[in-house]
Amino acid sequence: TTLFRSFNVLRGAQSSSNLLLELCVAMALTLQGDNHIDALPYVDQGYEDPGVREGALRLVEEETRRYKPTKNYLEHLSASKLTFETPIVKAEFDRISTRQPMELLSMKRYELPQPGTAQKNDLAAWQEAVDNSMAQLEHQVGRITNLELLAQYSVNEWKLHSGFLMQMVEHEQRKLKQLRGKVQEVNWQRKTEQATAGAQLQTLNNHWNALVHKNFEIEKACVELEKELETLREKLGQRNSDVPPEDPQISQ
């Protein structure tokens, strides 16, 4: 019968308690109409058993074979409407969308070209060259001034900046320590809950195994009773066949 075959399968699988435990949970959730099975990593065992990793890789390979990638996997989504604060940002996004290369940094403003041969007697060209050289000279003066200020005040500024950075690092380290403490609390809570759930599942699993064994014994007894009943019926049939038929005259 079906129950007898089921018990034989389960009896052959008793060497793997995880299989029985998962089967018990799966049956309970199926009866509830819920096919979601949550893992208990603090309780489940057997992940390092031979064949487990290979089975998982086979499932991944099967999923990748069914997956059909497309050129644009976001085509089913509606296009987003971007708003730009400045035309420069919009132009940059347009350049990226069209895959155009970025313009190189222009160094023309740092050059000191003199008027060409054709503009040798052009006063406006010479005036433009002089203005450009004066602008470059002022730029160099500004750089020298910045270097002097840096040499005079940079030590104290860097000390203040380093102290500020150290305060930021200490603040973030305290936050990290608090977060790690919270994560540890969550992990301990998960471990406690899963250990409790694992013990309950093990108890239910043992009870279920006992019920299956009891049902098997009952069915086995029923089969034996049916065989015994069939034997008694055969003996009764043979006994009735050995009795001679009754004489009608004697009965009258």
C-alpha positions as YAML, in Angstrom:
chain: A
units: angstrom
residues:
- id: 1
  name: THR
  ca: [0.00, 0.00, 0.00]
- id: 2
  name: THR
  ca: [0.97, 3.66, -0.23]
- id: 3
  name: LEU
  ca: [1.60, 4.03, 3.49]
- id: 4
  name: PHE
  ca: [3.77, 0.91, 3.52]
- id: 5
  name: ARG
  ca: [5.88, 2.20, 0.61]
- id: 6
  name: SER
  ca: [6.15, 5.66, 2.21]
- id: 7
  name: PHE
  ca: [7.37, 4.16, 5.46]
- id: 8
  name: ASN
  ca: [9.97, 2.09, 3.65]
- id: 9
  name: VAL
  ca: [11.27, 5.21, 1.91]
- id: 10
  name: LEU
  ca: [11.43, 7.12, 5.16]
- id: 11
  name: ARG
  ca: [12.99, 4.21, 7.00]
- id: 12
  name: GLY
  ca: [15.72, 4.09, 4.37]
- id: 13
  name: ALA
  ca: [16.33, 7.82, 4.81]
- id: 14
  name: GLN
  ca: [16.59, 7.79, 8.60]
- id: 15
  name: SER
  ca: [20.36, 8.09, 8.32]
- id: 16
  name: SER
  ca: [19.82, 11.72, 7.29]
- id: 17
  name: SER
  ca: [17.85, 13.50, 9.98]
- id: 18
  name: ASN
  ca: [17.92, 16.73, 7.97]
- id: 19
  name: LEU
  ca: [15.94, 15.08, 5.18]
- id: 20
  name: LEU
  ca: [13.26, 13.96, 7.59]
- id: 21
  name: LEU
  ca: [13.20, 17.36, 9.24]
- id: 22
  name: GLU
  ca: [12.84, 19.19, 5.94]
- id: 23
  name: LEU
  ca: [10.20, 16.71, 4.79]
- id: 24
  name: CYS
  ca: [8.25, 17.24, 8.00]
- id: 25
  name: VAL
  ca: [8.37, 21.01, 7.61]
- id: 26
  name: ALA
  ca: [7.47, 20.80, 3.93]
- id: 27
  name: MET
  ca: [4.44, 18.62, 4.67]
- id: 28
  name: ALA
  ca: [3.27, 20.96, 7.42]
- id: 29
  name: LEU
  ca: [3.61, 24.05, 5.23]
- id: 30
  name: THR
  ca: [1.94, 22.31, 2.31]
- id: 31
  name: LEU
  ca: [-1.05, 21.49, 4.48]
- id: 32
  name: GLN
  ca: [-1.21, 25.16, 5.43]
- id: 33
  name: GLY
  ca: [-1.19, 26.21, 1.79]
- id: 34
  name: ASP
  ca: [2.24, 27.85, 2.07]
- id: 35
  name: ASN
  ca: [5.15, 26.55, -0.01]
- id: 36
  name: HIS
  ca: [7.75, 28.94, 1.45]
- id: 37
  name: ILE
  ca: [10.42, 27.13, 3.48]
- id: 38
  name: ASP
  ca: [12.70, 29.34, 5.53]
- id: 39
  name: ALA
  ca: [16.25, 28.26, 6.26]
- id: 40
  name: LEU
  ca: [17.66, 27.92, 9.75]
- id: 41
  name: PRO
  ca: [21.42, 28.43, 9.24]
- id: 42
  name: TYR
  ca: [22.15, 28.06, 12.96]
- id: 43
  name: VAL
  ca: [20.33, 24.71, 13.06]
- id: 44
  name: ASP
  ca: [20.59, 23.19, 9.59]
- id: 45
  name: GLN
  ca: [23.51, 20.93, 8.90]
- id: 46
  name: GLY
  ca: [24.82, 18.98, 5.98]
- id: 47
  name: TYR
  ca: [25.87, 21.89, 3.75]
- id: 48
  name: GLU
  ca: [29.37, 20.42, 3.52]
- id: 49
  name: ASP
  ca: [28.13, 16.94, 2.67]
- id: 50
  name: PRO
  ca: [29.28, 15.46, -0.66]
- id: 51
  name: GLY
  ca: [27.03, 16.45, -3.54]
- id: 52
  name: VAL
  ca: [25.37, 19.46, -1.89]
- id: 53
  name: ARG
  ca: [27.59, 22.05, -3.57]
- id: 54
  name: GLU
  ca: [27.35, 20.26, -6.91]
- id: 55
  name: GLY
  ca: [23.56, 20.21, -6.63]
- id: 56
  name: ALA
  ca: [23.46, 23.93, -5.95]
- id: 57
  name: LEU
  ca: [25.72, 24.62, -8.94]
- id: 58
  name: ARG
  ca: [23.45, 22.51, -11.14]
- id: 59
  name: LEU
  ca: [20.47, 24.62, -10.08]
- id: 60
  name: VAL
  ca: [22.40, 27.80, -10.92]
- id: 61
  name: GLU
  ca: [23.39, 26.44, -14.33]
- id: 62
  name: GLU
  ca: [19.80, 25.46, -15.04]
- id: 63
  name: GLU
  ca: [18.62, 28.95, -14.13]
- id: 64
  name: THR
  ca: [21.24, 30.58, -16.35]
- id: 65
  name: ARG
  ca: [20.18, 28.40, -19.27]
- id: 66
  name: ARG
  ca: [16.58, 29.51, -18.90]
- id: 67
  name: TYR
  ca: [17.55, 33.18, -18.62]
- id: 68
  name: LYS
  ca: [17.47, 35.02, -21.94]
- id: 69
  name: PRO
  ca: [19.42, 38.28, -21.70]
- id: 70
  name: THR
  ca: [18.51, 41.23, -23.89]
- id: 71
  name: LYS
  ca: [20.46, 44.25, -25.03]
- id: 72
  name: ASN
  ca: [18.37, 46.52, -22.85]
- id: 73
  name: TYR
  ca: [17.01, 44.64, -19.86]
- id: 74
  name: LEU
  ca: [15.32, 47.84, -18.60]
- id: 75
  name: GLU
  ca: [13.22, 48.39, -21.71]
- id: 76
  name: HIS
  ca: [10.04, 47.35, -19.89]
- id: 77
  name: LEU
  ca: [10.47, 50.33, -17.55]
- id: 78
  name: SER
  ca: [9.23, 53.77, -18.46]
- id: 79
  name: ALA
  ca: [11.85, 56.35, -19.33]
- id: 80
  name: SER
  ca: [12.75, 58.59, -16.42]
- id: 81
  name: LYS
  ca: [12.29, 62.34, -16.75]
- id: 82
  name: LEU
  ca: [15.44, 64.10, -15.59]
- id: 83
  name: THR
  ca: [15.50, 67.75, -14.63]
- id: 84
  name: PHE
  ca: [18.74, 69.70, -14.76]
- id: 85
  name: GLU
  ca: [19.58, 72.78, -12.73]
- id: 86
  name: THR
  ca: [22.05, 74.22, -15.23]
- id: 87
  name: PRO
  ca: [22.54, 73.88, -18.99]
- id: 88
  name: ILE
  ca: [26.09, 72.66, -18.37]
- id: 89
  name: VAL
  ca: [24.86, 69.58, -16.51]
- id: 90
  name: LYS
  ca: [22.28, 68.90, -19.24]
- id: 91
  name: ALA
  ca: [24.94, 69.19, -21.93]
- id: 92
  name: GLU
  ca: [27.16, 66.77, -20.02]
- id: 93
  name: PHE
  ca: [24.34, 64.20, -19.70]
- id: 94
  name: ASP
  ca: [23.62, 64.57, -23.41]
- id: 95
  name: ARG
  ca: [27.29, 63.94, -24.16]
- id: 96
  name: ILE
  ca: [27.29, 60.80, -22.02]
- id: 97
  name: SER
  ca: [24.07, 59.49, -23.59]
- id: 98
  name: THR
  ca: [25.51, 59.91, -27.08]
- id: 99
  name: ARG
  ca: [28.83, 58.36, -25.98]
- id: 100
  name: GLN
  ca: [30.85, 61.36, -27.08]
- id: 101
  name: PRO
  ca: [34.38, 61.82, -25.69]
- id: 102
  name: MET
  ca: [35.00, 64.51, -23.09]
- id: 103
  name: GLU
  ca: [36.65, 67.69, -24.27]
- id: 104
  name: LEU
  ca: [40.25, 68.04, -23.19]
- id: 105
  name: LEU
  ca: [41.32, 70.82, -20.84]
- id: 106
  name: SER
  ca: [42.24, 73.90, -22.87]
- id: 107
  name: MET
  ca: [45.68, 75.32, -22.07]
- id: 108
  name: LYS
  ca: [45.36, 78.22, -24.48]
- id: 109
  name: ARG
  ca: [44.87, 80.76, -21.68]
- id: 110
  name: TYR
  ca: [48.32, 79.93, -20.32]
- id: 111
  name: GLU
  ca: [50.09, 80.50, -23.64]
- id: 112
  name: LEU
  ca: [51.94, 83.72, -24.60]
- id: 113
  name: PRO
  ca: [51.76, 83.87, -28.38]
- id: 114
  name: GLN
  ca: [53.19, 86.93, -30.14]
- id: 115
  name: PRO
  ca: [51.57, 88.45, -33.20]
- id: 116
  name: GLY
  ca: [52.33, 86.67, -36.40]
- id: 117
  name: THR
  ca: [54.30, 88.01, -39.32]
- id: 118
  name: ALA
  ca: [51.16, 89.31, -41.00]
- id: 119
  name: GLN
  ca: [50.22, 91.23, -37.79]
- id: 120
  name: LYS
  ca: [53.71, 92.56, -37.08]
- id: 121
  name: ASN
  ca: [52.62, 96.19, -37.60]
- id: 122
  name: ASP
  ca: [49.09, 95.69, -36.13]
- id: 123
  name: LEU
  ca: [48.79, 97.76, -32.94]
- id: 124
  name: ALA
  ca: [45.62, 95.95, -31.76]
- id: 125
  name: ALA
  ca: [47.35, 92.55, -32.04]
- id: 126
  name: TRP
  ca: [50.33, 93.79, -30.00]
- id: 127
  name: GLN
  ca: [47.98, 95.31, -27.41]
- id: 128
  name: GLU
  ca: [46.17, 91.95, -27.07]
- id: 129
  name: ALA
  ca: [49.51, 90.17, -26.62]
- id: 130
  name: VAL
  ca: [50.60, 92.66, -23.94]
- id: 131
  name: ASP
  ca: [47.29, 92.33, -22.08]
- id: 132
  name: ASN
  ca: [47.64, 88.56, -22.18]
- id: 133
  name: SER
  ca: [51.21, 88.73, -20.80]
- id: 134
  name: MET
  ca: [50.09, 91.06, -18.00]
- id: 135
  name: ALA
  ca: [47.27, 88.65, -17.10]
- id: 136
  name: GLN
  ca: [49.75, 85.77, -17.03]
- id: 137
  name: LEU
  ca: [52.11, 87.83, -14.86]
- id: 138
  name: GLU
  ca: [49.33, 88.61, -12.36]
- id: 139
  name: HIS
  ca: [48.43, 84.93, -12.31]
- id: 140
  name: GLN
  ca: [52.01, 84.03, -11.40]
- id: 141
  name: VAL
  ca: [52.04, 86.75, -8.71]
- id: 142
  name: GLY
  ca: [48.89, 85.24, -7.24]
- id: 143
  name: ARG
  ca: [50.50, 81.82, -7.19]
- id: 144
  name: ILE
  ca: [53.59, 83.18, -5.43]
- id: 145
  name: THR
  ca: [51.38, 84.92, -2.86]
- id: 146
  name: ASN
  ca: [49.47, 81.72, -2.21]
- id: 147
  name: LEU
  ca: [52.73, 79.81, -1.75]
- id: 148
  name: GLU
  ca: [53.97, 82.38, 0.75]
- id: 149
  name: LEU
  ca: [50.72, 82.22, 2.70]
- id: 150
  name: LEU
  ca: [50.87, 78.45, 2.60]
- id: 151
  name: ALA
  ca: [54.41, 78.44, 3.97]
- id: 152
  name: GLN
  ca: [53.40, 80.82, 6.78]
- id: 153
  name: TYR
  ca: [50.05, 79.40, 7.89]
- id: 154
  name: SER
  ca: [49.79, 75.91, 6.43]
- id: 155
  name: VAL
  ca: [51.30, 74.10, 9.44]
- id: 156
  name: ASN
  ca: [48.66, 75.32, 11.88]
- id: 157
  name: GLU
  ca: [45.88, 74.89, 9.32]
- id: 158
  name: TRP
  ca: [46.91, 71.32, 8.63]
- id: 159
  name: LYS
  ca: [47.07, 70.63, 12.36]
- id: 160
  name: LEU
  ca: [43.53, 71.95, 12.79]
- id: 161
  name: HIS
  ca: [42.37, 70.03, 9.75]
- id: 162
  name: SER
  ca: [44.03, 66.83, 11.00]
- id: 163
  name: GLY
  ca: [42.40, 67.29, 14.43]
- id: 164
  name: PHE
  ca: [39.02, 67.72, 12.78]
- id: 165
  name: LEU
  ca: [39.57, 64.58, 10.72]
- id: 166
  name: MET
  ca: [40.54, 62.64, 13.85]
- id: 167
  name: GLN
  ca: [37.34, 63.77, 15.56]
- id: 168
  name: MET
  ca: [35.36, 62.58, 12.55]
- id: 169
  name: VAL
  ca: [37.18, 59.23, 12.60]
- id: 170
  name: GLU
  ca: [36.52, 58.74, 16.33]
- id: 171
  name: HIS
  ca: [32.86, 59.65, 15.87]
- id: 172
  name: GLU
  ca: [32.46, 57.18, 13.01]
- id: 173
  name: GLN
  ca: [34.31, 54.49, 14.96]
- id: 174
  name: ARG
  ca: [31.89, 54.91, 17.87]
- id: 175
  name: LYS
  ca: [28.97, 54.62, 15.48]
- id: 176
  name: LEU
  ca: [30.55, 51.54, 13.90]
- id: 177
  name: LYS
  ca: [31.01, 49.96, 17.34]
- id: 178
  name: GLN
  ca: [27.36, 50.64, 18.18]
- id: 179
  name: LEU
  ca: [26.21, 49.16, 14.87]
- id: 180
  name: ARG
  ca: [28.35, 46.07, 15.37]
- id: 181
  name: GLY
  ca: [26.87, 45.68, 18.83]
- id: 182
  name: LYS
  ca: [23.36, 45.86, 17.37]
- id: 183
  name: VAL
  ca: [24.29, 43.36, 14.66]
- id: 184
  name: GLN
  ca: [25.66, 41.02, 17.32]
- id: 185
  name: GLU
  ca: [22.46, 41.35, 19.32]
- id: 186
  name: VAL
  ca: [20.41, 40.52, 16.23]
- id: 187
  name: ASN
  ca: [22.61, 37.51, 15.49]
- id: 188
  name: TRP
  ca: [22.29, 36.23, 19.07]
- id: 189
  name: GLN
  ca: [18.53, 36.73, 18.92]
- id: 190
  name: ARG
  ca: [18.35, 34.88, 15.60]
- id: 191
  name: LYS
  ca: [20.48, 32.07, 16.97]
- id: 192
  name: THR
  ca: [18.31, 31.74, 20.09]
- id: 193
  name: GLU
  ca: [15.08, 31.78, 18.09]
- id: 194
  name: GLN
  ca: [16.40, 29.30, 15.54]
- id: 195
  name: ALA
  ca: [17.73, 27.00, 18.24]
- id: 196
  name: THR
  ca: [14.29, 27.03, 19.89]
- id: 197
  name: ALA
  ca: [12.57, 26.44, 16.57]
- id: 198
  name: GLY
  ca: [15.05, 23.68, 15.73]
- id: 199
  name: ALA
  ca: [14.33, 21.90, 19.01]
- id: 200
  name: GLN
  ca: [10.58, 22.16, 18.36]
- id: 201
  name: LEU
  ca: [11.02, 20.87, 14.82]
- id: 202
  name: GLN
  ca: [13.12, 17.98, 16.10]
- id: 203
  name: THR
  ca: [10.43, 17.11, 18.65]
- id: 204
  name: LEU
  ca: [7.76, 17.26, 15.94]
- id: 205
  name: ASN
  ca: [9.99, 15.20, 13.67]
- id: 206
  name: ASN
  ca: [10.41, 12.50, 16.31]
- id: 207
  name: HIS
  ca: [6.69, 12.51, 17.00]
- id: 208
  name: TRP
  ca: [5.96, 12.27, 13.30]
- id: 209
  name: ASN
  ca: [8.38, 9.36, 12.91]
- id: 210
  name: ALA
  ca: [6.72, 7.62, 15.83]
- id: 211
  name: LEU
  ca: [3.28, 8.10, 14.27]
- id: 212
  name: VAL
  ca: [4.52, 6.81, 10.90]
- id: 213
  name: HIS
  ca: [6.02, 3.77, 12.60]
- id: 214
  name: LYS
  ca: [2.81, 3.22, 14.53]
- id: 215
  name: ASN
  ca: [0.76, 3.46, 11.35]
- id: 216
  name: PHE
  ca: [3.08, 1.00, 9.70]
- id: 217
  name: GLU
  ca: [2.68, -1.43, 12.58]
- id: 218
  name: ILE
  ca: [-1.10, -1.01, 12.43]
- id: 219
  name: GLU
  ca: [-1.16, -1.61, 8.69]
- id: 220
  name: LYS
  ca: [1.15, -4.58, 9.09]
- id: 221
  name: ALA
  ca: [-1.20, -6.03, 11.71]
- id: 222
  name: CYS
  ca: [-4.14, -5.39, 9.40]
- id: 223
  name: VAL
  ca: [-2.40, -7.22, 6.57]
- id: 224
  name: GLU
  ca: [-1.64, -10.16, 8.85]
- id: 225
  name: LEU
  ca: [-5.26, -10.20, 10.04]
- id: 226
  name: GLU
  ca: [-6.44, -10.17, 6.44]
- id: 227
  name: LYS
  ca: [-4.16, -13.10, 5.66]
- id: 228
  name: GLU
  ca: [-5.40, -14.97, 8.75]
- id: 229
  name: LEU
  ca: [-9.00, -14.21, 7.81]
- id: 230
  name: GLU
  ca: [-8.40, -15.45, 4.29]
- id: 231
  name: THR
  ca: [-6.88, -18.67, 5.72]
- id: 232
  name: LEU
  ca: [-9.90, -19.20, 7.98]
- id: 233
  name: ARG
  ca: [-12.21, -18.66, 5.03]
- id: 234
  name: GLU
  ca: [-10.32, -21.26, 3.01]
- id: 235
  name: LYS
  ca: [-10.47, -23.76, 5.90]
- id: 236
  name: LEU
  ca: [-14.20, -23.11, 6.35]
- id: 237
  name: GLY
  ca: [-14.76, -23.64, 2.64]
- id: 238
  name: GLN
  ca: [-12.87, -26.94, 2.75]
- id: 239
  name: ARG
  ca: [-14.84, -28.10, 5.80]
- id: 240
  name: ASN
  ca: [-18.13, -27.33, 4.12]
- id: 241
  name: SER
  ca: [-17.04, -29.25, 1.05]
- id: 242
  name: ASP
  ca: [-16.18, -32.35, 3.18]
- id: 243
  name: VAL
  ca: [-19.68, -32.54, 4.76]
- id: 244
  name: PRO
  ca: [-21.92, -34.99, 2.73]
- id: 245
  name: PRO
  ca: [-25.13, -33.58, 1.34]
- id: 246
  name: GLU
  ca: [-28.22, -34.24, 3.46]
- id: 247
  name: ASP
  ca: [-30.72, -36.97, 2.23]
- id: 248
  name: PRO
  ca: [-34.11, -35.42, 1.44]
- id: 249
  name: GLN
  ca: [-36.02, -38.54, 2.67]
- id: 250
  name: ILE
  ca: [-34.26, -38.43, 6.00]
- id: 251
  name: SER
  ca: [-35.10, -34.83, 6.39]
- id: 252
  name: GLN
  ca: [-38.79, -35.64, 5.75]
...
